[in-house]
Amino acid sequence: MKLYCKKCRKSEEPAEKVRKRKKRYRESNKESIKEYMVGWRRTNPEKVKEHSRRSSENRDKESLKEYNKKYKKRNRESVLAAVRDCHKKYKERYRPTKRAALAKYRAKKLHATPKWLSKSMLGSMREFYKNCPEGHQVDHIVPLQGKEVSGLHVLWNLQYLTAGENRRKGNKLEQYYG
């Protein structure tokens, strides 16, 4: 039997005992609570929207950043698992798009390789790719799909760049002369 204060209708149980009892209840009735909340949200969309709006207005941005940082630190493994799962879904979703882009790039590369290029030059290019230093990528100095000019897929048009430099350069022709 539960005892309540008649004036304020609050339980006279110690606060810690009440918290433990409520936690046990929530843990043992997870599914029914979840079903109830889903139903309530479905029947009260305007209240849910209003609550969400008020919550976001009252939120302190700095304290939220701090909370998120602490949460990520405490739950590192689950956060990383969620990120990996998200990346996996993204890759699956955009795999056909990426395949099409790579096919287009390979076709452009084939068309950018001149027919007069000898087998020894092609072998030298393969070696250039094989000898790419760790953390670097092979880049075309004059891009194969440039806006102003398109380069050839030949040895003297290749260079090593770090991944960051290569992304910054993108599909642009960089001027190396004074």
For each residue, the residues with C-beta under 8 A, 3 or more apart:
1:
2: 11 13
3: 11 12 13
4: 9 10 11 12
5: 8 9 10 11 12
6: 9
7:
8: 5
9: 4 5 6
10: 4 5
11: 2 3 4 5 18
12: 3 4 5
13: 2 3 17 18 21
14: 17 18
15: 18 19
16: 19 20
17: 13 14 20 21
18: 11 13 14 15 21 22
19: 15 16 22 23
20: 16 17 23 24
21: 13 17 18 24 25
22: 18 19 25 26
23: 19 20 26 27
24: 20 21 27 28
25: 21 22 28 29
26: 22 23 29 30 33
27: 23 24 30
28: 24 25
29: 25 26 32 33
30: 26 27 33 34
31: 34 35
32: 29 35 36
33: 26 29 30 36 37
34: 30 31 37 38
35: 31 32 38 39
36: 32 33 39 40
37: 33 34 40 41
38: 34 35 41 42
39: 35 36 42 43
40: 36 37 43 44
41: 37 38 44 45 48
42: 38 39 45
43: 39 40
44: 40 41 47 48
45: 41 42 48 49
46: 49 50
47: 44 50 51
48: 41 44 45 51 52
49: 45 46 52 53
50: 46 47 53 54
51: 47 48 54 55
52: 48 49 55 56
53: 49 50 56 57
54: 50 51 57 58
55: 51 52 58 59
56: 52 53 59
57: 53 54
58: 54 55
59: 55 56 63 64
60: 63 64
61: 64 65
62: 65 66
63: 59 60 66 67
64: 59 60 61 67 68
65: 61 62 68 69
66: 62 63 69 70
67: 63 64 70 71
68: 64 65 71 72
69: 65 66 72 73
70: 66 67 73 74
71: 67 68 74 75 79
72: 68 69 75 76 79
73: 69 70 76
74: 70 71
75: 71 72 78 79
76: 72 73 79 80
77: 80 81
78: 75 81 82
79: 71 72 75 76 82 83
80: 76 77 83 84
81: 77 78 84 85
82: 78 79 85 86
83: 79 80 86 87
84: 80 81 87 88
85: 81 82 88 89
86: 82 83 89 90
87: 83 84 90 91
88: 84 85 91 92
89: 85 86 92 93
90: 86 87 93 94
91: 87 88 94 95 98
92: 88 89 95
93: 89 90
94: 90 91 97 98
95: 91 92 98 99
96: 99 100
97: 94 100 101
98: 91 94 95 101 102
99: 95 96 102 103
100: 96 97 103 104
101: 97 98 104 105
102: 98 99 105 106
103: 99 100 106 107
104: 100 101 107 108
105: 101 102 108 109 144 145
106: 102 103 109 110
107: 103 104 110 111
108: 104 105 111 112 144 145
109: 105 106 112 113 144 153
110: 106 107 113
111: 107 108
112: 108 109 144 150 151 152 153
113: 109 110 117 152 153 154
114: 117 152 154
115:
116:
117: 113 114 121 122 154
118: 121 122
119: 122 123
120: 123 124
121: 117 118 124 125 154 155
122: 117 118 119 125 126
123: 119 120 126 127
124: 120 121 127 128 155
125: 121 122 128 129 153 154 155 158
126: 122 123 129 130
127: 123 124 130 131
128: 124 125 131 132 138 155 158
129: 125 126 132 138
130: 126 127
131: 127 128
132: 128 129 136 137 138 160
133: 136 160
134:
135: 162 163
136: 132 133 160 161 162 163
137: 132 160 161 162 163 166
138: 128 129 132 158 159 160
139: 158 159 160 161 165 166 169
140: 143 144 151 153 157 158 159
141: 151 157 158 159 174
142: 146 149 150 151 152 157 173
143: 140 146 150 151 171 172 173
144: 105 108 109 112 140 150 151 153
145: 105 108 150 171
146: 142 143 149 150 151 171 172 173
147: 171
148: 173
149: 142 146 173
150: 112 142 143 144 145 146
151: 112 140 141 142 143 144 146 157
152: 112 113 114 142 157
153: 109 112 113 125 140 144 157
154: 113 114 117 121 125 157 158
155: 121 124 125 128 158
156:
157: 140 141 142 151 152 153 154
158: 125 128 138 139 140 141 154 155
159: 138 139 140 141
160: 132 133 136 137 138 139
161: 136 137 139 165 166 169
162: 135 136 137 165 166
163: 135 136 137 166 167
164: 167 168
165: 139 161 162 168 169
166: 137 139 161 162 163 169
167: 163 164 170
168: 164 165
169: 139 161 165 166 172 174
170: 167
171: 143 145 146 147
172: 143 146 169
173: 142 143 146 148 149
174: 141 169
175:
176:
177:
178:
